[in-house]
Amino acid sequence: MRIFYLFLIITFVSTNVNSKTYGSVTGLEIPRYVSLKFNESNMRKGPSKNYPIKLKFLIANTPIEIVEENEHWRKVRDIEKNEGWMSKELLKGNRYGIIKVPYDEGAQIYNFPKGKIIGKIEKNNIVKIDKCDEDWCFIRINKKIKGWISKYNLWGVYNNESFNMPFYQIFIEQYWLIMNKFNN
């Protein structure tokens, strides 16, 4: 009987720890980050074009967080915590982030996590996020500028989120560590 109770407790705890919320329309995780498709996108006060515009976004690829779903509409939140509704047609699944750093200092870009500093990017710039591990994300600004940045400096990715990381990434990082030691 004790084993049965122990099994119930473990099952209850593991389902609560790993419980996630999924959208009623798409079946995708809620909340989740997406980005804007167009340079002009309207956030409305409610889930219909009949509601007034609350905020107008002017830059494509701006990251946005989906917090709720309603048929063809998504309740979203921006970096400044503004909330409203946007048509799903204005959103895409590509991952972008906004550089968030205290004051006006820039965020450092590295050749690999904890590697050599190869550049700096200023606050409020939008970057493409290609992949993330638990602490770092590989970003691109354009075809020439790319590197790793601390998640601490990005809005558009969750602290515990990891995606698009190949299983051999640890070997790549070890290679860069060795190469940096020889170059110093």
Buried (B, 14 or more C-beta within 10 A) or exposed (E): EEEEEEEEEEEEEEEEEEEEEEBEBEEEEBBBBBBBEBEEBBBBBBBEEEBEEBBEBEEBBBBBBBBBBBEEBBBBBBBEEEBBBBBBEBBBEBBBBBBBBEEEEBBBBBBBBEBBEBBEBEBEEBBBBEBBBEEBBBBBBEEEEBBBBBBEBBBBBBEEBBEEBEEEBEEEBEEBEEBBEEEE
